[in-house]
Amino acid sequence: MDIPDPINDAEARLQARLPAAQHALDEASADATGRSVGMAIAEVGELYGGGDYQRFLVVVSDGERAALIEARLSGSAVAVVEARGEDAPSHLLERMRSAVGSLPNDGHRYENVILNHPRGYSA
């Protein structure tokens, strides 16, 4: 019986998207400098392209390792963000970076972000 390994799976998802996601990987690795983890948007999905949300693929890196995770903004959150004149991908990264501070910091911040980040974010 295979035991799921969500960290390995997230890292493999990123490897499968290279070289297309290389720019986001470079940005996330640079963003990790001075932080416990860095993040960058690898792909922005269509608004309502599968439900009442916009899907984002986000590279998370601790400077040595990197993985690909999914995050979403609801359709109404995208409308609110855009009505304020903000960029939805930039808003999402700000929300995700803020959420990192609420996750356990037991020396495994990279793993905790991958395992425990909220999938949906608000405006």
PyRosetta script that sets phi, psi and omega in degrees:
from pyrosetta import init, pose_from_sequence

init()
pose = pose_from_sequence("MDIPDPINDAEARLQARLPAAQHALDEASADATGRSVGMAIAEVGELYGGGDYQRFLVVVSDGERAALIEARLSGSAVAVVEARGEDAPSHLLERMRSAVGSLPNDGHRYENVILNHPRGYSA")
pose.set_psi(1, 127.0)
pose.set_omega(1, 177.8)
pose.set_phi(2, -82.7)
pose.set_psi(2, 132.2)
pose.set_omega(2, 176.9)
pose.set_phi(3, -94.0)
pose.set_psi(3, 126.4)
pose.set_omega(3, -179.9)
pose.set_phi(4, -61.3)
pose.set_psi(4, 142.5)
pose.set_omega(4, 177.0)
pose.set_phi(5, -127.3)
pose.set_psi(5, 91.8)
pose.set_omega(5, -174.2)
pose.set_phi(6, -62.7)
pose.set_psi(6, -28.6)
pose.set_omega(6, 178.0)
pose.set_phi(7, -67.8)
pose.set_psi(7, -50.9)
pose.set_omega(7, 178.2)
pose.set_phi(8, -59.0)
pose.set_psi(8, -41.6)
pose.set_omega(8, 179.6)
pose.set_phi(9, -61.8)
pose.set_psi(9, -43.6)
pose.set_omega(9, 180.0)
pose.set_phi(10, -66.1)
pose.set_psi(10, -38.2)
pose.set_omega(10, 177.4)
pose.set_phi(11, -67.7)
pose.set_psi(11, -38.8)
pose.set_omega(11, 178.9)
pose.set_phi(12, -67.4)
pose.set_psi(12, -36.2)
pose.set_omega(12, 177.3)
pose.set_phi(13, -60.2)
pose.set_psi(13, -39.6)
pose.set_omega(13, 178.5)
pose.set_phi(14, -66.8)
pose.set_psi(14, -47.1)
pose.set_omega(14, -179.5)
pose.set_phi(15, -57.5)
pose.set_psi(15, -36.3)
pose.set_omega(15, -179.7)
pose.set_phi(16, -68.7)
pose.set_psi(16, -21.1)
pose.set_omega(16, -178.1)
pose.set_phi(17, -98.2)
pose.set_psi(17, -2.5)
pose.set_omega(17, 176.5)
pose.set_phi(18, -79.0)
pose.set_psi(18, 146.5)
pose.set_omega(18, 6.2)
pose.set_phi(19, -84.7)
pose.set_psi(19, -4.2)
pose.set_omega(19, -176.6)
pose.set_phi(20, -58.3)
pose.set_psi(20, -32.7)
pose.set_omega(20, -178.1)
pose.set_phi(21, -95.7)
pose.set_psi(21, 10.5)
pose.set_omega(21, -175.9)
pose.set_phi(22, -59.9)
pose.set_psi(22, -41.0)
pose.set_omega(22, -179.3)
pose.set_phi(23, -60.7)
pose.set_psi(23, -44.1)
pose.set_omega(23, 178.3)
pose.set_phi(24, -66.1)
pose.set_psi(24, -37.7)
pose.set_omega(24, 177.3)
pose.set_phi(25, -62.3)
pose.set_psi(25, -44.2)
pose.set_omega(25, 178.4)
pose.set_phi(26, -62.5)
pose.set_psi(26, -42.5)
pose.set_omega(26, 178.9)
pose.set_phi(27, -64.3)
pose.set_psi(27, -44.3)
pose.set_omega(27, -179.2)
pose.set_phi(28, -65.4)
pose.set_psi(28, -39.7)
pose.set_omega(28, 178.6)
pose.set_phi(29, -64.9)
pose.set_psi(29, -41.1)
pose.set_omega(29, 177.4)
pose.set_phi(30, -67.4)
pose.set_psi(30, -37.8)
pose.set_omega(30, 179.2)
pose.set_phi(31, -66.0)
pose.set_psi(31, -26.3)
pose.set_omega(31, -179.6)
pose.set_phi(32, -70.3)
pose.set_psi(32, -19.0)
pose.set_omega(32, 178.7)
pose.set_phi(33, -64.2)
pose.set_psi(33, 120.4)
pose.set_omega(33, -179.1)
pose.set_phi(34, 83.9)
pose.set_psi(34, -3.0)
pose.set_omega(34, 176.8)
pose.set_phi(35, -124.2)
pose.set_psi(35, 168.4)
pose.set_omega(35, 174.7)
pose.set_phi(36, -77.3)
pose.set_psi(36, -33.3)
pose.set_omega(36, 175.3)
pose.set_phi(37, -143.5)
pose.set_psi(37, 148.8)
pose.set_omega(37, 175.0)
pose.set_phi(38, -111.3)
pose.set_psi(38, 157.4)
pose.set_omega(38, -178.9)
pose.set_phi(39, -140.6)
pose.set_psi(39, 149.7)
pose.set_omega(39, 174.3)
pose.set_phi(40, -154.9)
pose.set_psi(40, 149.6)
pose.set_omega(40, 179.4)
pose.set_phi(41, -79.2)
pose.set_psi(41, 125.2)
pose.set_omega(41, 177.2)
pose.set_phi(42, -95.4)
pose.set_psi(42, -32.9)
pose.set_omega(42, -176.9)
pose.set_phi(43, -155.8)
pose.set_psi(43, 139.1)
pose.set_omega(43, 176.3)
pose.set_phi(44, -112.6)
pose.set_psi(44, 121.0)
pose.set_omega(44, 179.7)
pose.set_phi(45, -81.7)
pose.set_psi(45, 170.2)
pose.set_omega(45, 177.3)
pose.set_phi(46, -70.5)
pose.set_psi(46, 140.4)
pose.set_omega(46, 173.1)
pose.set_phi(47, -64.9)
pose.set_psi(47, 130.4)
pose.set_omega(47, -177.0)
pose.set_phi(48, 66.0)
pose.set_psi(48, 21.6)
pose.set_omega(48, -179.5)
pose.set_phi(49, -84.6)
pose.set_psi(49, 53.4)
pose.set_omega(49, -179.9)
pose.set_phi(50, 144.0)
pose.set_psi(50, -2.3)
pose.set_omega(50, -178.8)
pose.set_phi(51, 162.1)
pose.set_psi(51, -170.5)
pose.set_omega(51, -179.3)
pose.set_phi(52, -84.8)
pose.set_psi(52, 64.0)
pose.set_omega(52, -179.5)
pose.set_phi(53, -165.0)
pose.set_psi(53, 169.9)
pose.set_omega(53, 169.7)
pose.set_phi(54, -118.3)
pose.set_psi(54, 128.6)
pose.set_omega(54, -176.1)
pose.set_phi(55, -94.4)
pose.set_psi(55, 138.2)
pose.set_omega(55, 177.0)
pose.set_phi(56, -128.4)
pose.set_psi(56, 136.3)
pose.set_omega(56, 171.0)
pose.set_phi(57, -100.4)
pose.set_psi(57, 127.4)
pose.set_omega(57, -172.0)
pose.set_phi(58, -121.7)
pose.set_psi(58, 129.1)
pose.set_omega(58, 173.4)
pose.set_phi(59, -85.3)
pose.set_psi(59, 130.4)
pose.set_omega(59, 176.1)
pose.set_phi(60, -115.6)
pose.set_psi(60, 131.9)
pose.set_omega(60, -178.6)
pose.set_phi(61, -140.5)
pose.set_psi(61, 145.3)
pose.set_omega(61, 171.1)
pose.set_phi(62, -103.4)
pose.set_psi(62, 12.7)
pose.set_omega(62, -179.6)
pose.set_phi(63, 96.5)
pose.set_psi(63, -23.2)
pose.set_omega(63, 177.6)
pose.set_phi(64, -115.6)
pose.set_psi(64, -40.2)
pose.set_omega(64, 179.9)
pose.set_phi(65, -114.4)
pose.set_psi(65, 159.1)
pose.set_omega(65, 178.8)
pose.set_phi(66, -149.9)
pose.set_psi(66, 150.0)
pose.set_omega(66, -178.2)
pose.set_phi(67, -145.8)
pose.set_psi(67, 166.1)
pose.set_omega(67, 179.2)
pose.set_phi(68, -116.9)
pose.set_psi(68, 125.0)
pose.set_omega(68, 178.0)
pose.set_phi(69, -124.3)
pose.set_psi(69, 163.9)
pose.set_omega(69, 178.4)
pose.set_phi(70, -108.5)
pose.set_psi(70, 139.4)
pose.set_omega(70, 173.3)
pose.set_phi(71, -137.7)
pose.set_psi(71, 157.5)
pose.set_omega(71, -176.7)
pose.set_phi(72, -136.5)
pose.set_psi(72, 148.7)
pose.set_omega(72, 165.8)
pose.set_phi(73, -114.1)
pose.set_psi(73, 134.7)
pose.set_omega(73, 177.5)
pose.set_phi(74, -65.0)
pose.set_psi(74, 160.3)
pose.set_omega(74, 178.5)
pose.set_phi(75, -58.5)
pose.set_psi(75, -40.1)
pose.set_omega(75, 179.5)
pose.set_phi(76, -70.1)
pose.set_psi(76, -34.1)
pose.set_omega(76, 177.0)
pose.set_phi(77, -65.1)
pose.set_psi(77, -40.6)
pose.set_omega(77, 177.7)
pose.set_phi(78, -61.8)
pose.set_psi(78, -42.8)
pose.set_omega(78, -179.8)
pose.set_phi(79, -62.1)
pose.set_psi(79, -43.1)
pose.set_omega(79, 179.8)
pose.set_phi(80, -64.6)
pose.set_psi(80, -46.2)
pose.set_omega(80, -179.2)
pose.set_phi(81, -60.7)
pose.set_psi(81, -47.3)
pose.set_omega(81, -179.2)
pose.set_phi(82, -67.5)
pose.set_psi(82, -34.9)
pose.set_omega(82, 177.6)
pose.set_phi(83, -64.3)
pose.set_psi(83, -28.4)
pose.set_omega(83, 176.9)
pose.set_phi(84, -82.5)
pose.set_psi(84, -2.0)
pose.set_omega(84, 179.4)
pose.set_phi(85, 81.8)
pose.set_psi(85, 17.0)
pose.set_omega(85, 180.0)
pose.set_phi(86, -94.8)
pose.set_psi(86, 158.1)
pose.set_omega(86, 175.7)
pose.set_phi(87, -88.3)
pose.set_psi(87, 124.2)
pose.set_omega(87, -175.7)
pose.set_phi(88, -58.3)
pose.set_psi(88, -46.8)
pose.set_omega(88, 178.9)
pose.set_phi(89, -61.2)
pose.set_psi(89, -41.2)
pose.set_omega(89, 178.9)
pose.set_phi(90, -65.4)
pose.set_psi(90, -40.4)
pose.set_omega(90, 178.0)
pose.set_phi(91, -60.8)
pose.set_psi(91, -45.0)
pose.set_omega(91, -179.8)
pose.set_phi(92, -60.4)
pose.set_psi(92, -45.3)
pose.set_omega(92, 179.4)
pose.set_phi(93, -61.0)
pose.set_psi(93, -39.9)
pose.set_omega(93, 176.7)
pose.set_phi(94, -60.7)
pose.set_psi(94, -46.0)
pose.set_omega(94, 179.7)
pose.set_phi(95, -62.6)
pose.set_psi(95, -42.1)
pose.set_omega(95, -179.3)
pose.set_phi(96, -65.8)
pose.set_psi(96, -42.7)
pose.set_omega(96, 179.3)
pose.set_phi(97, -63.5)
pose.set_psi(97, -36.5)
pose.set_omega(97, 176.6)
pose.set_phi(98, -66.3)
pose.set_psi(98, -38.8)
pose.set_omega(98, -178.7)
pose.set_phi(99, -67.7)
pose.set_psi(99, -28.7)
pose.set_omega(99, -179.8)
pose.set_phi(100, -56.9)
pose.set_psi(100, -36.9)
pose.set_omega(100, -179.6)
pose.set_phi(101, -64.0)
pose.set_psi(101, -20.5)
pose.set_omega(101, 179.9)
pose.set_phi(102, -89.9)
pose.set_psi(102, -6.9)
pose.set_omega(102, -179.9)
pose.set_phi(103, -87.4)
pose.set_psi(103, 154.3)
pose.set_omega(103, 179.3)
pose.set_phi(104, -56.8)
pose.set_psi(104, 139.0)
pose.set_omega(104, 176.1)
pose.set_phi(105, -117.3)
pose.set_psi(105, 79.5)
pose.set_omega(105, -177.1)
pose.set_phi(106, -110.8)
pose.set_psi(106, 28.1)
pose.set_omega(106, -176.9)
pose.set_phi(107, 87.4)
pose.set_psi(107, 2.2)
pose.set_omega(107, -178.7)
pose.set_phi(108, -128.0)
pose.set_psi(108, 42.5)
pose.set_omega(108, -175.3)
pose.set_phi(109, -59.5)
pose.set_psi(109, -43.1)
pose.set_omega(109, 179.1)
pose.set_phi(110, -55.2)
pose.set_psi(110, -50.5)
pose.set_omega(110, -179.6)
pose.set_phi(111, -63.9)
pose.set_psi(111, -41.3)
pose.set_omega(111, -178.9)
pose.set_phi(112, -64.8)
pose.set_psi(112, -36.7)
pose.set_omega(112, 177.1)
pose.set_phi(113, -64.0)
pose.set_psi(113, -45.9)
pose.set_omega(113, -179.2)
pose.set_phi(114, -63.3)
pose.set_psi(114, -43.5)
pose.set_omega(114, -174.7)
pose.set_phi(115, -80.8)
pose.set_psi(115, -30.6)
pose.set_omega(115, -167.7)
pose.set_phi(116, -121.3)
pose.set_psi(116, 1.6)
pose.set_omega(116, -178.6)
pose.set_phi(117, -64.2)
pose.set_psi(117, 143.9)
pose.set_omega(117, 175.7)
pose.set_phi(118, -66.0)
pose.set_psi(118, 141.4)
pose.set_omega(118, 179.6)
pose.set_phi(119, -77.1)
pose.set_psi(119, -36.1)
pose.set_omega(119, -178.9)
pose.set_phi(120, -110.1)
pose.set_psi(120, 141.0)
pose.set_omega(120, -180.0)
pose.set_phi(121, -124.5)
pose.set_psi(121, 150.0)
pose.set_omega(121, -177.7)
pose.set_phi(122, -97.4)
pose.set_psi(122, 174.4)
pose.set_omega(122, 176.3)
pose.set_phi(123, -78.6)
pose.dump_pdb("model.pdb")
